[in-house]
Amino acid sequence: MSHVLAKLKGVKLADIEKALKEDAKVHANEGLFLEHLWQNDDDENEVLFLFRADDLSHAKHYIKKVHSKALVENPDVNLPQMVFLEGK
């Protein structure tokens, strides 16, 4: 099973939770399903979230496309660090 782990700094858990809920249908259409959402206990401005990915290659391509578009619109946009995990 494949997963995508995201870490985002400078954000509040409630804001990310709201954004992820709003984007859930789009993510599902791309084969990404939110499984967990955490706030870093040592840094209240850091949030981590985990997606299950139906197709890791597709997920990488989709996320790269979305992040590239966001950077064109705003070069200073706060994007998460992404880790793509392939399970056995």
HTML snippet that shows the backbone in 3Dmol.js (N, CA, C, O; Angstrom):
<script src="https://3Dmol.org/build/3Dmol-min.js"></script>
<div id="view" style="width:600px;height:400px;position:relative"></div>
<script>
const pdb = `
ATOM      1  N   MET A   1       0.843  -1.183   0.000  1.00  0.00           N
ATOM      2  CA  MET A   1       0.000   0.000   0.000  1.00  0.00           C
ATOM      3  C   MET A   1       0.884   1.240   0.000  1.00  0.00           C
ATOM      4  O   MET A   1       1.866   1.310   0.738  1.00  0.00           O
ATOM      5  N   SER A   2       0.540   2.190  -0.808  1.00  0.00           N
ATOM      6  CA  SER A   2       1.311   3.424  -0.948  1.00  0.00           C
ATOM      7  C   SER A   2       0.688   4.541  -0.118  1.00  0.00           C
ATOM      8  O   SER A   2      -0.526   4.597   0.080  1.00  0.00           O
ATOM      9  N   HIS A   3       1.558   5.425   0.358  1.00  0.00           N
ATOM     10  CA  HIS A   3       1.109   6.568   1.142  1.00  0.00           C
ATOM     11  C   HIS A   3       1.907   7.803   0.763  1.00  0.00           C
ATOM     12  O   HIS A   3       3.006   7.715   0.216  1.00  0.00           O
ATOM     13  N   VAL A   4       1.330   8.949   1.067  1.00  0.00           N
ATOM     14  CA  VAL A   4       2.008  10.224   0.908  1.00  0.00           C
ATOM     15  C   VAL A   4       1.906  10.943   2.249  1.00  0.00           C
ATOM     16  O   VAL A   4       0.812  11.197   2.754  1.00  0.00           O
ATOM     17  N   LEU A   5       3.071  11.266   2.814  1.00  0.00           N
ATOM     18  CA  LEU A   5       3.137  11.981   4.081  1.00  0.00           C
ATOM     19  C   LEU A   5       3.488  13.432   3.787  1.00  0.00           C
ATOM     20  O   LEU A   5       4.428  13.716   3.044  1.00  0.00           O
ATOM     21  N   ALA A   6       2.733  14.339   4.369  1.00  0.00           N
ATOM     22  CA  ALA A   6       2.968  15.771   4.161  1.00  0.00           C
ATOM     23  C   ALA A   6       3.236  16.451   5.496  1.00  0.00           C
ATOM     24  O   ALA A   6       2.592  16.152   6.501  1.00  0.00           O
ATOM     25  N   LYS A   7       4.200  17.371   5.490  1.00  0.00           N
ATOM     26  CA  LYS A   7       4.511  18.160   6.683  1.00  0.00           C
ATOM     27  C   LYS A   7       4.461  19.621   6.280  1.00  0.00           C
ATOM     28  O   LYS A   7       5.114  20.042   5.325  1.00  0.00           O
ATOM     29  N   LEU A   8       3.677  20.384   7.022  1.00  0.00           N
ATOM     30  CA  LEU A   8       3.488  21.796   6.701  1.00  0.00           C
ATOM     31  C   LEU A   8       3.705  22.624   7.954  1.00  0.00           C
ATOM     32  O   LEU A   8       3.105  22.364   8.997  1.00  0.00           O
ATOM     33  N   LYS A   9       4.567  23.620   7.841  1.00  0.00           N
ATOM     34  CA  LYS A   9       4.881  24.493   8.981  1.00  0.00           C
ATOM     35  C   LYS A   9       4.183  25.839   8.816  1.00  0.00           C
ATOM     36  O   LYS A   9       3.830  26.247   7.710  1.00  0.00           O
ATOM     37  N   GLY A  10       3.997  26.509   9.937  1.00  0.00           N
ATOM     38  CA  GLY A  10       3.416  27.842   9.918  1.00  0.00           C
ATOM     39  C   GLY A  10       1.918  27.842   9.716  1.00  0.00           C
ATOM     40  O   GLY A  10       1.361  28.803   9.185  1.00  0.00           O
ATOM     41  N   VAL A  11       1.259  26.772  10.134  1.00  0.00           N
ATOM     42  CA  VAL A  11      -0.183  26.632   9.938  1.00  0.00           C
ATOM     43  C   VAL A  11      -0.839  26.117  11.220  1.00  0.00           C
ATOM     44  O   VAL A  11      -0.181  25.596  12.121  1.00  0.00           O
ATOM     45  N   LYS A  12      -2.131  26.279  11.262  1.00  0.00           N
ATOM     46  CA  LYS A  12      -2.935  25.773  12.383  1.00  0.00           C
ATOM     47  C   LYS A  12      -3.674  24.516  11.935  1.00  0.00           C
ATOM     48  O   LYS A  12      -4.101  24.415  10.784  1.00  0.00           O
ATOM     49  N   LEU A  13      -3.817  23.585  12.826  1.00  0.00           N
ATOM     50  CA  LEU A  13      -4.492  22.327  12.528  1.00  0.00           C
ATOM     51  C   LEU A  13      -5.893  22.558  11.983  1.00  0.00           C
ATOM     52  O   LEU A  13      -6.279  21.926  10.999  1.00  0.00           O
ATOM     53  N   ALA A  14      -6.653  23.438  12.591  1.00  0.00           N
ATOM     54  CA  ALA A  14      -8.039  23.684  12.165  1.00  0.00           C
ATOM     55  C   ALA A  14      -8.101  24.189  10.723  1.00  0.00           C
ATOM     56  O   ALA A  14      -9.004  23.820   9.972  1.00  0.00           O
ATOM     57  N   ASP A  15      -7.148  25.026  10.340  1.00  0.00           N
ATOM     58  CA  ASP A  15      -7.134  25.554   8.974  1.00  0.00           C
ATOM     59  C   ASP A  15      -6.842  24.452   7.955  1.00  0.00           C
ATOM     60  O   ASP A  15      -7.475  24.395   6.900  1.00  0.00           O
ATOM     61  N   ILE A  16      -5.893  23.585   8.268  1.00  0.00           N
ATOM     62  CA  ILE A  16      -5.554  22.495   7.359  1.00  0.00           C
ATOM     63  C   ILE A  16      -6.682  21.475   7.306  1.00  0.00           C
ATOM     64  O   ILE A  16      -6.996  20.948   6.239  1.00  0.00           O
ATOM     65  N   GLU A  17      -7.284  21.200   8.437  1.00  0.00           N
ATOM     66  CA  GLU A  17      -8.412  20.260   8.467  1.00  0.00           C
ATOM     67  C   GLU A  17      -9.549  20.757   7.565  1.00  0.00           C
ATOM     68  O   GLU A  17     -10.141  19.981   6.816  1.00  0.00           O
ATOM     69  N   LYS A  18      -9.840  22.041   7.647  1.00  0.00           N
ATOM     70  CA  LYS A  18     -10.892  22.627   6.817  1.00  0.00           C
ATOM     71  C   LYS A  18     -10.532  22.523   5.332  1.00  0.00           C
ATOM     72  O   LYS A  18     -11.366  22.131   4.515  1.00  0.00           O
ATOM     73  N   ALA A  19      -9.298  22.874   4.985  1.00  0.00           N
ATOM     74  CA  ALA A  19      -8.863  22.822   3.585  1.00  0.00           C
ATOM     75  C   ALA A  19      -8.899  21.393   3.046  1.00  0.00           C
ATOM     76  O   ALA A  19      -9.312  21.171   1.908  1.00  0.00           O
ATOM     77  N   LEU A  20      -8.473  20.434   3.848  1.00  0.00           N
ATOM     78  CA  LEU A  20      -8.480  19.044   3.404  1.00  0.00           C
ATOM     79  C   LEU A  20      -9.902  18.525   3.216  1.00  0.00           C
ATOM     80  O   LEU A  20     -10.160  17.749   2.296  1.00  0.00           O
ATOM     81  N   LYS A  21     -10.813  18.942   4.066  1.00  0.00           N
ATOM     82  CA  LYS A  21     -12.222  18.547   3.897  1.00  0.00           C
ATOM     83  C   LYS A  21     -12.794  19.145   2.615  1.00  0.00           C
ATOM     84  O   LYS A  21     -13.518  18.475   1.879  1.00  0.00           O
ATOM     85  N   GLU A  22     -12.468  20.397   2.358  1.00  0.00           N
ATOM     86  CA  GLU A  22     -12.960  21.058   1.142  1.00  0.00           C
ATOM     87  C   GLU A  22     -12.403  20.394  -0.119  1.00  0.00           C
ATOM     88  O   GLU A  22     -13.078  20.357  -1.148  1.00  0.00           O
ATOM     89  N   ASP A  23     -11.189  19.876  -0.047  1.00  0.00           N
ATOM     90  CA  ASP A  23     -10.529  19.279  -1.210  1.00  0.00           C
ATOM     91  C   ASP A  23     -10.689  17.760  -1.287  1.00  0.00           C
ATOM     92  O   ASP A  23     -10.126  17.130  -2.183  1.00  0.00           O
ATOM     93  N   ALA A  24     -11.440  17.166  -0.372  1.00  0.00           N
ATOM     94  CA  ALA A  24     -11.532  15.702  -0.281  1.00  0.00           C
ATOM     95  C   ALA A  24     -12.013  15.063  -1.581  1.00  0.00           C
ATOM     96  O   ALA A  24     -11.473  14.036  -1.993  1.00  0.00           O
ATOM     97  N   LYS A  25     -13.013  15.647  -2.234  1.00  0.00           N
ATOM     98  CA  LYS A  25     -13.531  15.056  -3.472  1.00  0.00           C
ATOM     99  C   LYS A  25     -12.496  15.127  -4.597  1.00  0.00           C
ATOM    100  O   LYS A  25     -12.331  14.172  -5.356  1.00  0.00           O
ATOM    101  N   VAL A  26     -11.809  16.250  -4.698  1.00  0.00           N
ATOM    102  CA  VAL A  26     -10.761  16.390  -5.715  1.00  0.00           C
ATOM    103  C   VAL A  26      -9.655  15.374  -5.450  1.00  0.00           C
ATOM    104  O   VAL A  26      -9.187  14.697  -6.365  1.00  0.00           O
ATOM    105  N   HIS A  27      -9.245  15.275  -4.189  1.00  0.00           N
ATOM    106  CA  HIS A  27      -8.202  14.305  -3.834  1.00  0.00           C
ATOM    107  C   HIS A  27      -8.654  12.882  -4.166  1.00  0.00           C
ATOM    108  O   HIS A  27      -7.882  12.098  -4.719  1.00  0.00           O
ATOM    109  N   ALA A  28      -9.886  12.551  -3.833  1.00  0.00           N
ATOM    110  CA  ALA A  28     -10.408  11.205  -4.102  1.00  0.00           C
ATOM    111  C   ALA A  28     -10.401  10.910  -5.602  1.00  0.00           C
ATOM    112  O   ALA A  28     -10.083   9.796  -6.017  1.00  0.00           O
ATOM    113  N   ASN A  29     -10.750  11.905  -6.411  1.00  0.00           N
ATOM    114  CA  ASN A  29     -10.716  11.722  -7.866  1.00  0.00           C
ATOM    115  C   ASN A  29      -9.301  11.442  -8.370  1.00  0.00           C
ATOM    116  O   ASN A  29      -9.123  10.845  -9.432  1.00  0.00           O
ATOM    117  N   GLU A  30      -8.304  11.870  -7.612  1.00  0.00           N
ATOM    118  CA  GLU A  30      -6.899  11.645  -7.966  1.00  0.00           C
ATOM    119  C   GLU A  30      -6.323  10.430  -7.241  1.00  0.00           C
ATOM    120  O   GLU A  30      -5.126  10.157  -7.341  1.00  0.00           O
ATOM    121  N   GLY A  31      -7.169   9.701  -6.513  1.00  0.00           N
ATOM    122  CA  GLY A  31      -6.717   8.490  -5.824  1.00  0.00           C
ATOM    123  C   GLY A  31      -6.007   8.741  -4.514  1.00  0.00           C
ATOM    124  O   GLY A  31      -5.224   7.904  -4.065  1.00  0.00           O
ATOM    125  N   LEU A  32      -6.267   9.886  -3.887  1.00  0.00           N
ATOM    126  CA  LEU A  32      -5.665  10.234  -2.599  1.00  0.00           C
ATOM    127  C   LEU A  32      -6.752  10.299  -1.529  1.00  0.00           C
ATOM    128  O   LEU A  32      -7.762  10.982  -1.695  1.00  0.00           O
ATOM    129  N   PHE A  33      -6.531   9.581  -0.436  1.00  0.00           N
ATOM    130  CA  PHE A  33      -7.539   9.486   0.618  1.00  0.00           C
ATOM    131  C   PHE A  33      -6.884   9.776   1.962  1.00  0.00           C
ATOM    132  O   PHE A  33      -5.982   9.058   2.391  1.00  0.00           O
ATOM    133  N   LEU A  34      -7.345  10.832   2.619  1.00  0.00           N
ATOM    134  CA  LEU A  34      -6.778  11.233   3.899  1.00  0.00           C
ATOM    135  C   LEU A  34      -7.021  10.148   4.933  1.00  0.00           C
ATOM    136  O   LEU A  34      -8.155   9.715   5.137  1.00  0.00           O
ATOM    137  N   GLU A  35      -5.945   9.707   5.588  1.00  0.00           N
ATOM    138  CA  GLU A  35      -6.056   8.692   6.630  1.00  0.00           C
ATOM    139  C   GLU A  35      -5.793   9.247   8.019  1.00  0.00           C
ATOM    140  O   GLU A  35      -6.437   8.837   8.985  1.00  0.00           O
ATOM    141  N   HIS A  36      -4.850  10.175   8.127  1.00  0.00           N
ATOM    142  CA  HIS A  36      -4.507  10.728   9.439  1.00  0.00           C
ATOM    143  C   HIS A  36      -4.143  12.204   9.308  1.00  0.00           C
ATOM    144  O   HIS A  36      -3.657  12.659   8.272  1.00  0.00           O
ATOM    145  N   LEU A  37      -4.391  12.926  10.376  1.00  0.00           N
ATOM    146  CA  LEU A  37      -4.041  14.339  10.469  1.00  0.00           C
ATOM    147  C   LEU A  37      -3.544  14.575  11.883  1.00  0.00           C
ATOM    148  O   LEU A  37      -4.239  14.267  12.851  1.00  0.00           O
ATOM    149  N   TRP A  38      -2.331  15.126  12.004  1.00  0.00           N
ATOM    150  CA  TRP A  38      -1.737  15.342  13.313  1.00  0.00           C
ATOM    151  C   TRP A  38      -1.234  16.767  13.456  1.00  0.00           C
ATOM    152  O   TRP A  38      -0.865  17.417  12.477  1.00  0.00           O
ATOM    153  N   GLN A  39      -1.226  17.237  14.687  1.00  0.00           N
ATOM    154  CA  GLN A  39      -0.536  18.475  15.049  1.00  0.00           C
ATOM    155  C   GLN A  39       0.695  18.061  15.831  1.00  0.00           C
ATOM    156  O   GLN A  39       0.603  17.235  16.740  1.00  0.00           O
ATOM    157  N   ASN A  40       1.827  18.614  15.496  1.00  0.00           N
ATOM    158  CA  ASN A  40       3.060  18.327  16.211  1.00  0.00           C
ATOM    159  C   ASN A  40       2.925  18.837  17.647  1.00  0.00           C
ATOM    160  O   ASN A  40       2.659  20.018  17.872  1.00  0.00           O
ATOM    161  N   ASP A  41       3.105  17.957  18.593  1.00  0.00           N
ATOM    162  CA  ASP A  41       2.941  18.319  19.998  1.00  0.00           C
ATOM    163  C   ASP A  41       4.030  19.298  20.458  1.00  0.00           C
ATOM    164  O   ASP A  41       3.824  20.063  21.400  1.00  0.00           O
ATOM    165  N   ASP A  42       5.172  19.270  19.797  1.00  0.00           N
ATOM    166  CA  ASP A  42       6.264  20.165  20.172  1.00  0.00           C
ATOM    167  C   ASP A  42       6.255  21.480  19.402  1.00  0.00           C
ATOM    168  O   ASP A  42       7.009  22.398  19.724  1.00  0.00           O
ATOM    169  N   ASP A  43       5.408  21.568  18.391  1.00  0.00           N
ATOM    170  CA  ASP A  43       5.324  22.793  17.583  1.00  0.00           C
ATOM    171  C   ASP A  43       3.883  22.939  17.098  1.00  0.00           C
ATOM    172  O   ASP A  43       3.479  22.301  16.126  1.00  0.00           O
ATOM    173  N   GLU A  44       3.125  23.768  17.771  1.00  0.00           N
ATOM    174  CA  GLU A  44       1.695  23.903  17.449  1.00  0.00           C
ATOM    175  C   GLU A  44       1.446  24.497  16.066  1.00  0.00           C
ATOM    176  O   GLU A  44       0.310  24.502  15.591  1.00  0.00           O
ATOM    177  N   ASN A  45       2.483  24.992  15.423  1.00  0.00           N
ATOM    178  CA  ASN A  45       2.350  25.549  14.076  1.00  0.00           C
ATOM    179  C   ASN A  45       2.828  24.583  12.992  1.00  0.00           C
ATOM    180  O   ASN A  45       3.065  24.987  11.854  1.00  0.00           O
ATOM    181  N   GLU A  46       2.968  23.312  13.351  1.00  0.00           N
ATOM    182  CA  GLU A  46       3.355  22.295  12.376  1.00  0.00           C
ATOM    183  C   GLU A  46       2.296  21.194  12.355  1.00  0.00           C
ATOM    184  O   GLU A  46       1.892  20.668  13.392  1.00  0.00           O
ATOM    185  N   VAL A  47       1.860  20.867  11.135  1.00  0.00           N
ATOM    186  CA  VAL A  47       0.827  19.857  10.933  1.00  0.00           C
ATOM    187  C   VAL A  47       1.370  18.808   9.973  1.00  0.00           C
ATOM    188  O   VAL A  47       2.066  19.127   9.009  1.00  0.00           O
ATOM    189  N   LEU A  48       1.041  17.563  10.251  1.00  0.00           N
ATOM    190  CA  LEU A  48       1.390  16.459   9.367  1.00  0.00           C
ATOM    191  C   LEU A  48       0.109  15.741   8.984  1.00  0.00           C
ATOM    192  O   LEU A  48      -0.821  15.634   9.783  1.00  0.00           O
ATOM    193  N   PHE A  49       0.071  15.246   7.743  1.00  0.00           N
ATOM    194  CA  PHE A  49      -1.093  14.468   7.332  1.00  0.00           C
ATOM    195  C   PHE A  49      -0.655  13.375   6.379  1.00  0.00           C
ATOM    196  O   PHE A  49       0.344  13.498   5.670  1.00  0.00           O
ATOM    197  N   LEU A  50      -1.434  12.296   6.382  1.00  0.00           N
ATOM    198  CA  LEU A  50      -1.090  11.106   5.631  1.00  0.00           C
ATOM    199  C   LEU A  50      -2.234  10.725   4.709  1.00  0.00           C
ATOM    200  O   LEU A  50      -3.377  10.564   5.138  1.00  0.00           O
ATOM    201  N   PHE A  51      -1.900  10.584   3.426  1.00  0.00           N
ATOM    202  CA  PHE A  51      -2.860  10.106   2.433  1.00  0.00           C
ATOM    203  C   PHE A  51      -2.528   8.666   2.067  1.00  0.00           C
ATOM    204  O   PHE A  51      -1.354   8.309   1.970  1.00  0.00           O
ATOM    205  N   ARG A  52      -3.520   7.855   1.868  1.00  0.00           N
ATOM    206  CA  ARG A  52      -3.359   6.587   1.168  1.00  0.00           C
ATOM    207  C   ARG A  52      -3.439   6.914  -0.312  1.00  0.00           C
ATOM    208  O   ARG A  52      -4.309   7.677  -0.734  1.00  0.00           O
ATOM    209  N   ALA A  53      -2.544   6.348  -1.101  1.00  0.00           N
ATOM    210  CA  ALA A  53      -2.503   6.641  -2.534  1.00  0.00           C
ATOM    211  C   ALA A  53      -2.760   5.369  -3.328  1.00  0.00           C
ATOM    212  O   ALA A  53      -2.084   4.359  -3.131  1.00  0.00           O
ATOM    213  N   ASP A  54      -3.737   5.419  -4.224  1.00  0.00           N
ATOM    214  CA  ASP A  54      -4.025   4.269  -5.081  1.00  0.00           C
ATOM    215  C   ASP A  54      -2.877   3.993  -6.043  1.00  0.00           C
ATOM    216  O   ASP A  54      -2.570   2.836  -6.329  1.00  0.00           O
ATOM    217  N   ASP A  55      -2.242   5.050  -6.542  1.00  0.00           N
ATOM    218  CA  ASP A  55      -1.167   4.928  -7.525  1.00  0.00           C
ATOM    219  C   ASP A  55      -0.126   5.994  -7.183  1.00  0.00           C
ATOM    220  O   ASP A  55      -0.347   7.185  -7.403  1.00  0.00           O
ATOM    221  N   LEU A  56       1.005   5.551  -6.646  1.00  0.00           N
ATOM    222  CA  LEU A  56       2.006   6.502  -6.154  1.00  0.00           C
ATOM    223  C   LEU A  56       2.582   7.357  -7.280  1.00  0.00           C
ATOM    224  O   LEU A  56       2.827   8.548  -7.091  1.00  0.00           O
ATOM    225  N   SER A  57       2.795   6.768  -8.428  1.00  0.00           N
ATOM    226  CA  SER A  57       3.315   7.534  -9.563  1.00  0.00           C
ATOM    227  C   SER A  57       2.340   8.636  -9.960  1.00  0.00           C
ATOM    228  O   SER A  57       2.746   9.770 -10.214  1.00  0.00           O
ATOM    229  N   HIS A  58       1.070   8.305 -10.013  1.00  0.00           N
ATOM    230  CA  HIS A  58       0.049   9.309 -10.342  1.00  0.00           C
ATOM    231  C   HIS A  58       0.011  10.395  -9.267  1.00  0.00           C
ATOM    232  O   HIS A  58      -0.091  11.581  -9.582  1.00  0.00           O
ATOM    233  N   ALA A  59       0.093   9.987  -7.997  1.00  0.00           N
ATOM    234  CA  ALA A  59       0.071  10.950  -6.886  1.00  0.00           C
ATOM    235  C   ALA A  59       1.231  11.935  -6.998  1.00  0.00           C
ATOM    236  O   ALA A  59       1.049  13.137  -6.805  1.00  0.00           O
ATOM    237  N   LYS A  60       2.429  11.424  -7.313  1.00  0.00           N
ATOM    238  CA  LYS A  60       3.591  12.301  -7.470  1.00  0.00           C
ATOM    239  C   LYS A  60       3.354  13.318  -8.582  1.00  0.00           C
ATOM    240  O   LYS A  60       3.614  14.510  -8.416  1.00  0.00           O
ATOM    241  N   HIS A  61       2.863  12.836  -9.705  1.00  0.00           N
ATOM    242  CA  HIS A  61       2.610  13.717 -10.851  1.00  0.00           C
ATOM    243  C   HIS A  61       1.555  14.773 -10.505  1.00  0.00           C
ATOM    244  O   HIS A  61       1.739  15.955 -10.797  1.00  0.00           O
ATOM    245  N   TYR A  62       0.470  14.352  -9.894  1.00  0.00           N
ATOM    246  CA  TYR A  62      -0.613  15.275  -9.529  1.00  0.00           C
ATOM    247  C   TYR A  62      -0.119  16.337  -8.548  1.00  0.00           C
ATOM    248  O   TYR A  62      -0.376  17.526  -8.740  1.00  0.00           O
ATOM    249  N   ILE A  63       0.582  15.918  -7.509  1.00  0.00           N
ATOM    250  CA  ILE A  63       1.050  16.862  -6.485  1.00  0.00           C
ATOM    251  C   ILE A  63       2.070  17.820  -7.085  1.00  0.00           C
ATOM    252  O   ILE A  63       2.043  19.014  -6.789  1.00  0.00           O
ATOM    253  N   LYS A  64       2.958  17.319  -7.913  1.00  0.00           N
ATOM    254  CA  LYS A  64       3.937  18.197  -8.567  1.00  0.00           C
ATOM    255  C   LYS A  64       3.227  19.248  -9.415  1.00  0.00           C
ATOM    256  O   LYS A  64       3.615  20.416  -9.410  1.00  0.00           O
ATOM    257  N   LYS A  65       2.189  18.838 -10.143  1.00  0.00           N
ATOM    258  CA  LYS A  65       1.429  19.766 -10.984  1.00  0.00           C
ATOM    259  C   LYS A  65       0.744  20.836 -10.125  1.00  0.00           C
ATOM    260  O   LYS A  65       0.808  22.024 -10.441  1.00  0.00           O
ATOM    261  N   VAL A  66       0.097  20.415  -9.054  1.00  0.00           N
ATOM    262  CA  VAL A  66      -0.613  21.362  -8.176  1.00  0.00           C
ATOM    263  C   VAL A  66       0.370  22.326  -7.523  1.00  0.00           C
ATOM    264  O   VAL A  66       0.112  23.528  -7.462  1.00  0.00           O
ATOM    265  N   HIS A  67       1.490  21.809  -7.036  1.00  0.00           N
ATOM    266  CA  HIS A  67       2.467  22.669  -6.368  1.00  0.00           C
ATOM    267  C   HIS A  67       3.130  23.627  -7.362  1.00  0.00           C
ATOM    268  O   HIS A  67       3.381  24.786  -7.033  1.00  0.00           O
ATOM    269  N   SER A  68       3.410  23.149  -8.565  1.00  0.00           N
ATOM    270  CA  SER A  68       4.001  24.030  -9.587  1.00  0.00           C
ATOM    271  C   SER A  68       3.069  25.178  -9.929  1.00  0.00           C
ATOM    272  O   SER A  68       3.502  26.324 -10.055  1.00  0.00           O
ATOM    273  N   LYS A  69       1.793  24.869 -10.079  1.00  0.00           N
ATOM    274  CA  LYS A  69       0.794  25.910 -10.375  1.00  0.00           C
ATOM    275  C   LYS A  69       0.714  26.914  -9.228  1.00  0.00           C
ATOM    276  O   LYS A  69       0.637  28.120  -9.463  1.00  0.00           O
ATOM    277  N   ALA A  70       0.733  26.427  -7.999  1.00  0.00           N
ATOM    278  CA  ALA A  70       0.667  27.315  -6.835  1.00  0.00           C
ATOM    279  C   ALA A  70       1.879  28.238  -6.786  1.00  0.00           C
ATOM    280  O   ALA A  70       1.748  29.413  -6.441  1.00  0.00           O
ATOM    281  N   LEU A  71       3.054  27.719  -7.125  1.00  0.00           N
ATOM    282  CA  LEU A  71       4.269  28.539  -7.118  1.00  0.00           C
ATOM    283  C   LEU A  71       4.254  29.603  -8.205  1.00  0.00           C
ATOM    284  O   LEU A  71       4.797  30.692  -8.016  1.00  0.00           O
ATOM    285  N   VAL A  72       3.640  29.300  -9.334  1.00  0.00           N
ATOM    286  CA  VAL A  72       3.517  30.297 -10.407  1.00  0.00           C
ATOM    287  C   VAL A  72       2.617  31.438  -9.932  1.00  0.00           C
ATOM    288  O   VAL A  72       2.904  32.612 -10.167  1.00  0.00           O
ATOM    289  N   GLU A  73       1.528  31.072  -9.262  1.00  0.00           N
ATOM    290  CA  GLU A  73       0.584  32.076  -8.778  1.00  0.00           C
ATOM    291  C   GLU A  73       1.148  32.894  -7.623  1.00  0.00           C
ATOM    292  O   GLU A  73       0.855  34.083  -7.491  1.00  0.00           O
ATOM    293  N   ASN A  74       1.969  32.240  -6.777  1.00  0.00           N
ATOM    294  CA  ASN A  74       2.548  32.921  -5.626  1.00  0.00           C
ATOM    295  C   ASN A  74       3.877  32.244  -5.279  1.00  0.00           C
ATOM    296  O   ASN A  74       3.876  31.189  -4.644  1.00  0.00           O
ATOM    297  N   PRO A  75       5.001  32.825  -5.680  1.00  0.00           N
ATOM    298  CA  PRO A  75       6.304  32.209  -5.418  1.00  0.00           C
ATOM    299  C   PRO A  75       6.609  32.007  -3.927  1.00  0.00           C
ATOM    300  O   PRO A  75       7.494  31.224  -3.582  1.00  0.00           O
ATOM    301  N   ASP A  76       5.898  32.694  -3.056  1.00  0.00           N
ATOM    302  CA  ASP A  76       6.131  32.580  -1.620  1.00  0.00           C
ATOM    303  C   ASP A  76       5.112  31.681  -0.924  1.00  0.00           C
ATOM    304  O   ASP A  76       5.041  31.665   0.305  1.00  0.00           O
ATOM    305  N   VAL A  77       4.324  30.934  -1.697  1.00  0.00           N
ATOM    306  CA  VAL A  77       3.289  30.086  -1.116  1.00  0.00           C
ATOM    307  C   VAL A  77       3.919  29.065  -0.163  1.00  0.00           C
ATOM    308  O   VAL A  77       5.017  28.567  -0.408  1.00  0.00           O
ATOM    309  N   ASN A  78       3.218  28.769   0.906  1.00  0.00           N
ATOM    310  CA  ASN A  78       3.663  27.813   1.918  1.00  0.00           C
ATOM    311  C   ASN A  78       3.190  26.419   1.497  1.00  0.00           C
ATOM    312  O   ASN A  78       2.025  26.067   1.681  1.00  0.00           O
ATOM    313  N   LEU A  79       4.107  25.634   0.933  1.00  0.00           N
ATOM    314  CA  LEU A  79       3.766  24.290   0.472  1.00  0.00           C
ATOM    315  C   LEU A  79       4.322  23.250   1.436  1.00  0.00           C
ATOM    316  O   LEU A  79       5.366  23.462   2.052  1.00  0.00           O
ATOM    317  N   PRO A  80       3.627  22.133   1.565  1.00  0.00           N
ATOM    318  CA  PRO A  80       4.114  21.088   2.457  1.00  0.00           C
ATOM    319  C   PRO A  80       5.309  20.339   1.853  1.00  0.00           C
ATOM    320  O   PRO A  80       5.471  20.253   0.636  1.00  0.00           O
ATOM    321  N   GLN A  81       6.124  19.811   2.745  1.00  0.00           N
ATOM    322  CA  GLN A  81       7.154  18.862   2.327  1.00  0.00           C
ATOM    323  C   GLN A  81       6.440  17.543   2.122  1.00  0.00           C
ATOM    324  O   GLN A  81       5.654  17.125   2.973  1.00  0.00           O
ATOM    325  N   MET A  82       6.699  16.886   1.015  1.00  0.00           N
ATOM    326  CA  MET A  82       6.023  15.644   0.680  1.00  0.00           C
ATOM    327  C   MET A  82       7.016  14.483   0.712  1.00  0.00           C
ATOM    328  O   MET A  82       8.145  14.593   0.235  1.00  0.00           O
ATOM    329  N   VAL A  83       6.561  13.366   1.291  1.00  0.00           N
ATOM    330  CA  VAL A  83       7.345  12.137   1.301  1.00  0.00           C
ATOM    331  C   VAL A  83       6.452  11.056   0.709  1.00  0.00           C
ATOM    332  O   VAL A  83       5.341  10.829   1.189  1.00  0.00           O
ATOM    333  N   PHE A  84       6.936  10.393  -0.330  1.00  0.00           N
ATOM    334  CA  PHE A  84       6.169   9.364  -1.027  1.00  0.00           C
ATOM    335  C   PHE A  84       6.652   8.005  -0.541  1.00  0.00           C
ATOM    336  O   PHE A  84       7.832   7.675  -0.656  1.00  0.00           O
ATOM    337  N   LEU A  85       5.731   7.226  -0.001  1.00  0.00           N
ATOM    338  CA  LEU A  85       6.082   5.974   0.668  1.00  0.00           C
ATOM    339  C   LEU A  85       5.452   4.784  -0.048  1.00  0.00           C
ATOM    340  O   LEU A  85       4.233   4.718  -0.210  1.00  0.00           O
ATOM    341  N   GLU A  86       6.282   3.862  -0.468  1.00  0.00           N
ATOM    342  CA  GLU A  86       5.802   2.647  -1.128  1.00  0.00           C
ATOM    343  C   GLU A  86       5.885   1.499  -0.148  1.00  0.00           C
ATOM    344  O   GLU A  86       6.959   1.191   0.369  1.00  0.00           O
ATOM    345  N   GLY A  87       4.757   0.864   0.109  1.00  0.00           N
ATOM    346  CA  GLY A  87       4.714  -0.252   1.040  1.00  0.00           C
ATOM    347  C   GLY A  87       4.848  -1.575   0.319  1.00  0.00           C
ATOM    348  O   GLY A  87       4.707  -1.663  -0.901  1.00  0.00           O
ATOM    349  N   LYS A  88       5.116  -2.573   1.084  1.00  0.00           N
ATOM    350  CA  LYS A  88       5.215  -3.958   0.555  1.00  0.00           C
ATOM    351  C   LYS A  88       4.031  -4.758   0.994  1.00  0.00           C
ATOM    352  O   LYS A  88       3.924  -5.937   0.658  1.00  0.00           O
TER     353      LYS A  88
END
`;
const viewer = $3Dmol.createViewer("view");
viewer.addModel(pdb, "pdb");
viewer.setStyle({}, {cartoon: {color: "spectrum"}});
viewer.zoomTo();
viewer.render();
</script>
